[in-house]
Each structure stands twice: as C-alpha cells, then as structure tokens.
C-alpha cells in the first residue's frame, strides 16, 4: 500500500464479492476500512470484471464476522492474526447503520416468559425508540 511496515505488521485479507469472486490483498495493520475500500477500488482485480465495480469507493463496505465495518476502524482494532488470511465480504452499500458504544443486543420479547402471548400483543409492547429486529416481536436495543 505504499507505507513502510515490518512483515509482522502485515494483515492478509481475502475479500469476497456477492458474486463469490475472491481476491487477496495485504495491508499494514494500521489501515482503516475506508483505506481498504479505496485501495481495492483503485486496484480493482481484472478477474472481478467491471460490471461489479462501484462508481466510487465510498460505497464499498467491508463485512467482518457479520458486522459492517465503519470507515475509521483499523485492522489492528479487529485483532486480526498477522500471518494468517482473514476473510471479509466486500459489498456496495450507500449508508451504514450508526455505530454504537459496544455491541447492539437483540432482545427477543417472545423469549422472555411470554408464552401464550400473541405476537401482535408482544409487538404492541415494543419500545418505539428501538429499531425493528429479526421479527415483529424482536427489537434491537
């Protein structure tokens, strides 16, 4: 990537597109997710083709362990193992959910001793300040 770093400071990333096409890249551990997206955009692998290439790097998003990585997250903050290859997905998405202080927790209203309660009744008790979750009776706090 143009910055000097020791070999032990290098993170190997295998990026997967929605189509299933893959490519491997190496980055210093201080590289941010936005820097990765920009580098990949500017060095788009030929075998990925141009039909899947975004029109600008700002819409390229990394997904690691089921979570979108916000642009300022560094690879070192993810505690990736150096010398091992880490797999991430690369997708096009305009906006991401707001980052939170810590992990978002899913609270399943229907799992909290509410057997026999209809999903409609449970859904009506949800907090209106919460984001809908995986079902009508589930919220993300």
Secondary structure as UniProt FT lines:
FT   HELIX           7..9
FT   STRAND          10..16
FT   TURN            18..19
FT   STRAND          22..28
FT   TURN            29..30
FT   HELIX           33..42
FT   HELIX           46..48
FT   TURN            51..52
FT   HELIX           57..59
FT   STRAND          60..64
FT   TURN            65..66
FT   STRAND          67..69
FT   TURN            71..72
FT   HELIX           76..78
FT   TURN            82..83
FT   STRAND          85..92
FT   STRAND          106..108
FT   HELIX           109..111
FT   TURN            115..116
FT   HELIX           119..124
FT   TURN            128..129
FT   STRAND          131..132
FT   TURN            136..137
FT   STRAND          138..140
//
